[in-house]
Amino acid sequence: MVVPDTGTHEGGVLSQTLVAIGRIAVSLFVPIVAFVILWAGFMFLRDSNAPQGIIALVAIIWGVGGVAMLFWVTDWVVNRTPLHVAKKLQPFVFVGPALVILTWYLFLPTMRSLYLSFFDAQSKNFVGLANYVFAFTDSKMLESFLNNLLWIVLGTGGAVGFGLLIALLADRSKLEKVFKSLIFMPMAISFVGAGVIWRFVYAYKPAGEDQIGLLNALVTLFGADPQAWFTLRPWNNVFLIVILIWLQTGYAMVIISAALKGVPSSIIEAGRIDGASELRIIRSIIIPFIASTLLTVSTTIIIISLKIFDIVFTMTNGNFGTEVIASMQYKQMFRFYHYGRGSAIAIVLVIAVIPVMWYNLRQFSKREGF
């Protein structure tokens, strides 16, 4: 009978434990050192007296390279840990920073806005639901709700409709890439930039003066009087929505076009053999086949329509009956300095967006997007 050497066994367990503790300590120490180095570099750049261009260039290189180095170092260190530990740590290494950023810049400000929405203008006295009563009873707020509804219906319908039409037509053309590039090009323009561009389209000068606005130049060319388009209620909202359609049609076209290429050609050919017209094929075969894509694109543009601010602020500043929820929130917060009402309107906007976002994420998960 062999008696096990318990002393040797206990010594082996102790050494393995010390090695594991050492690896964990290194896993914590190395990323912390890398982060401190990055932070010191940014502090040096912030306090530097070098030219702004050089500081910006170094900051970009330092930031991108530093983040890449931080990820690489952290991943390398995690891989030095025991396999079962590494598998648990790796998801947090790559997803953790994004979650921290979302928490810091999205979740915490939302919670703070929710807290402030129950207080008065100076965030000192508790007023209960008074700010929410204002949000749902004030005449300007009711106007903004109706306008946002108009943006959702016309903006989403127009962008998705034109995107589908252009995708169907472009896929049958030899110049498909050229046409798609031209339609997609406005996506590269910011909403503020688009607002500035379209101000020149809608620009107005009194009759008898040279019209610098494209639309009024065409109107006067045919002998009609120029119009102050931004003051024509409720059509001025439609004129603004046209800008959203111009911007988002390219996005809708690209996504829908990718879905169209997944429609089996055999089904389309079978429909043509049976004598179905092109419109019938589109209505009965193509649209049902890409219905989930159409819904995903629509919900994305609905979210954009709910949060619309830049175009309205740049074009009309919410005047002449063009207020939207976001512009009202901005004015209450930064023009009237009523932080309670501004926070309440922001929470209303968040609540309005959440169901659409939840549906969008649900559709992605069904298609194994996650």
Secondary structure, 3 states (H helix, E strand, C coil): CCCCCHHHHHHHHHHHHHHHHHHHHHHHHHHHHHHHHHHHHHHHHHHCCCCHHHHHHHHHHHHHHHHHHHHHHHHHHHHCCCHHHHHHHHHHHHHHHHHHHHHHHHHHHHHHHHHHCCECCCCCCECCCHHHHHHHHCHHHHHHHHHHHHHHHHHHHHHHHHHHHHHHHHCCCCCHHHHHHHHHHHHHCCHHHHHHHHHHHHCCCCCCCCCCCHHHHHHHHCCCCCCCHHHCCCHHHHHHHHHHHHHHHHHHHHHHHHHHCCCCHHHHHHHHHCCCCHHHHHHHHHHHHCHHHHHHHHHHHHHHHHCCCHHHHHHCCCCCCCCCHHHHHHHHHHCCCCHHHHHHHHHHHHHHHHHHHHHHHHHHHHCCCC
